[in-house]
């Protein structure tokens, strides 16, 4: 590449596609992203598929690699560790997301110096087969919980269509093993107050012969547990204070009926109840103290993550170069 080569200012774009038994859909996905982002390198990571996912993905023009630890979160951890790029497009291999939205999402990420752009899923019908009512309801509930606790800047927490900066990818801890990884993306961005955006994108039904790997109840429960663990990890003072309030309320409720008798006679009736109330009061104090201590620890962890993020250089060409590179002249983020 010569010094005057215009390609030197072009961003390196990687399309990351985690796959498990997607023989039917993956050739369409690879072809669609080749057409939408002709300069991008498309990586398909096969997660122990039992069909011909690897072969058909390679035939379609993707770089195919393996991850033997089962679960989407494990695949994403490996992808983020292995691949070097300036912008990363993460998409499911089931052909439900619109590849035509990718150039606009990447252009938005680069032009506005964002760290994450989420594809906000939109269907033609509120009851379409592509986005089942149970999944829509679960997503609304879980996203609402995260918005209430961590901030109202994300409208579709469980979307599998995202674009990330290199800074985000290389500083993201990636601790999840399964579908709860999308929750981790969201909470990580919100807790570090990273710049994020959203772009509405169509969401369609899987092609015939492709089967969903998502179990509504099992994976919904795992995501709910992940939210609880993230609250405990990232907001320990609020978490343990809530436990403390519950215990203290129970202790007061048990002790109050004993007070009049004690004031009148100087004796404590129902001694076991008094002991239980005292124990709950002590536990409430300990819970609050744990919250205070862990809040200090969490603040130190957040500072360390922020410094790790800032240690990575951002891709920083002229703003107009980012837009021209992807053919998107007027792309705006959806308000959070």
N, C-alpha and C positions, 0 to 999 in steps of 0.2 A: 504494500500500500504506500503510495507516494505521499509527500507532505501536502500536496494540493488536491489529493483525492477527496471528493465530497463525502465518500462513504465513511471517512474517519470520524465525522461528527454524528454518524448514525448510531442510535442506541442499540445495544445487543439485547435482543428479545428472545426469551425462552418460553415456550408453551409447555406446561407440565400437566401430564394426564395420568393420574393413578388409575390402574385397571385391574379388575378381577372378573374374569369370564365375560368379556365384552366383544366376543368375536363378531357379532352381528353389527354392533354400532361403531366400533372403533375406526374402521376404514372411512366412514362418512365424517367422523370427527376430524381425523387427520387431514383429509382432503379439504374440508371446509376451512380449517385454520391455515393450511398452506395457501389457499386462495385469499383469505382475509389478511394474513400477515406473511407475505412472500419472503421477507428477509429473516423471519424468525426460524429458530431451530426448534423442532417439535420432539419432545421426549415422552415416551410412553414407558412407565414403570409397571411391569407385570407383577402382580401380587399372588403368586401361586395359582394361576389360572389352570383349569382343567380342560379348556378348549383350545382353539387355535389363535388366541388373542395375540400372542407374540408374533406369529408368522404373518398374520394379515396386517398387523400394524407396521411391521418392517417392510412388507410389500407396498404399503401405502406411502412410504417415504419417511417414517418416523425413526428416530434413534431409540432403540428398545433396550431397556435394562431391567434388572430383576431386584426385587426386595422380598426376602423370604419371611420376615416377620409379618404375620397377618394383621391387617387393619389399616384403614386409610391414614390414620395418624402416623403410623410407622413408615408408610410409604412417603408421606410428605416430609417427615424428618430426614429421610435419606435423600430425597430430591433437593431439599434446601441445603444440605451439606455438600452435595456433589457438584451442583451446577452453578456456573458463574455467568451472570448476565447483569444488565442494567435495569431491566424490567421483566417481571415474571408473571405470566398469565397462567393461573391455575383453573382447570376446568375438569369436570367429570367426564368419563369416557362413555357416557350413555346416550349421547346425541340429543340431550334435552335443552341445551343452551344454544343461543344464537351466536355463531362465530362472527357474524357481520358486526356485532357490537364491540369486538375486541379492539380494532384500531382506535375507536373513539375513547375507550376506557384507558388504553395505553397513552394516548395523546393527552388526556386529562391528567393522568398521573404525572407525566413528565412536564407538561406546560405549567401546572400549578404546584409542582414540587410536593406532591402528595406521597404518602407511604402506603396507602391501601385504597383501592377503588372496588366497591362491591357491586356486582350485578344484581339489581333489585328485580326479582322475578315478577313478571306480569303475564297473565294468561288472558286469552280472549273471553273465556267464560269463568265465572267465579266457582263453578262446579265442574270444571273440565277434568278429564281423566288424567291430564298431565300433572296436575297439582291437586292431589286428593284432599277432600274436605278435612279428614283427620290430620293429615300432614299440615295443612294450612292453619288449622286451629292450634295444633301443638306448636308450630312455629310462632304464631301470634302470642301465645302464652309465654313461651320461653324468651322470645325477643323482648316482650313487655317487661319481664322480670329483670333482664339485664339492663334495659333502658332505665328502669326505675332505680336500680342499684348503682350502675356504673356511668350512666349518662345517656342522653337521648340524641346520639349522633348516628345511630345505625338503625335502618329500617327493616333489614332482612338478615338476621344474625346467622341463619343456617344456609345461606346461599353458598353453593359450591363453585361459583363463578367469580373469581377475584383477580385483581392485578396488584402486584406488590412491587415496591422499590427494593433495590439491593440492600439498603440499610435495614429494612424491615426483615427481610429473609435471613440475613446473616446475624441478626441480633435476637431472633425469635427463639425462645427456649424449646418449643415443640415437645411437650411432655405427654400429650395425649396419644392414645394408641388407635382409637377408632374414629367414628363419625363426630365425636365431641371436639375434634380439632378445630372446627369452625367457631365454636364457642371460645376457644383459646385465642384464635385470631382477634376476635372482637374485643375481648377483655384486655388483651395485651395492648391493642391500639388505644383503647379508651383510658386505661390506667396510666399510660405514658403520655397521654394527650397528644398523640401523633396526628398529623393532618390526614384526614380521610375524606372520601367522596363516594357518591353512589350514582349509578347510571341505570335507568330502567331498561330492561332487556326482556325479550319474549322468552317464554318457557313453554316447551311443547312436550308431547307424550313420547315415551320411548318408542323406538321402531319395533315392529312385530318380531317376536322371537327373543327380545332382550328382557331380562328379568331383573327387577329391583333387588338390591342387596339390603335395603333399609327396612328394618322392622319397626313399625310405628311405636309399639309399646316398649319393647326392649331398649331400642336406641333412644327413645324419648326419656326413659327412666335414667339411662346412663348420662344423657345430656343434663338432666335435672340434677343428678348427683354431682356432675362436674361444676355446674353453677354454684352449688352449695360449697364445694371444696374451694372454688375460686374466691367466693365471698370470704370464707374462713382464712384463706391465704392472703388475699389482697386488702381486705377490710376487717382485720381481726378485732379492732376496738368495737366496731358496730356489732360484729358477730357475737363476741363474748359478752358485750353489754346487754344484748337482747336475752341471752341465756341468764345473765345475772338478774335482769328485771323479772323474768319468769320465776326464778327460784325465790327471789325476795318477796314477790307477790304471794307465792304459796306459803312462805314462812309467816308473813304477816297475817294471812287468812287463818292459819292454824293457831297463831298466838293470841289474836284478838279476843276470842271467847274466854281465854284463861285470865286475862287481865283484871276484869271486875272481881272475880273470886280472890285473886291474889291481893288486890287493894283492900278488900273487906276483911280477909282472914290472915293474910300473910303467908298463906299456903299455896302451893302450886298443884292444882288438880290435874288429872290425866298426865302424869309425869312423862310417859312415852311420847305424847304429842308435843310436850314442851321440848323434849330432847330432839325430836324430828325438826321442829321449827328452828331450834338453835343450829342444828346441822345444816339446814337449808340456808340459813343466814350466812354461816361461815363459807359454804360453797359459793354463794352469790358473791361474796367479797373476793374469794379466790378467783372466780371467773373474771370479774372486772379487772383484777390485778394482772391476770394473764393477758387480757386484751390490751392493757396499757404497755406491757413489756413487748408483746408481739407486734404492736403497732410501731414501736421504735425499730424493731428488726425489719419489718416490712418496708419502712421508709428507707432504711439502708439498702435493701434489695432493689427497690425502685431506683434509687440513685445509681446503683451499680449497673442496672439494665440501661438506664439513660446514658451513662457514660460509655457503655459498650456500643450503643446505638450511635452516639456522636463520634466515636472513634472511626467510623466507616465513612469514607468520602461519598458524597452524593454525585450523581450524574448531572453535570451543570453546563450544558451548551446554551447558546442563546435561545430564548423562549420560542422564537419563530421557527428555529430548527426543529424543535420537538414536534410542533404541529405539522410542518411540511413533511417531516420524515414519515408520518403516518397518514397523510392526506386528510387530516381533520382540521378544519379552519375555525369551527365554532362549537366547541364542546364545553358544556357546563355541568357542574356537579348538581345533583339533586340535593336540596337543603336537608341537613340532618334533623 
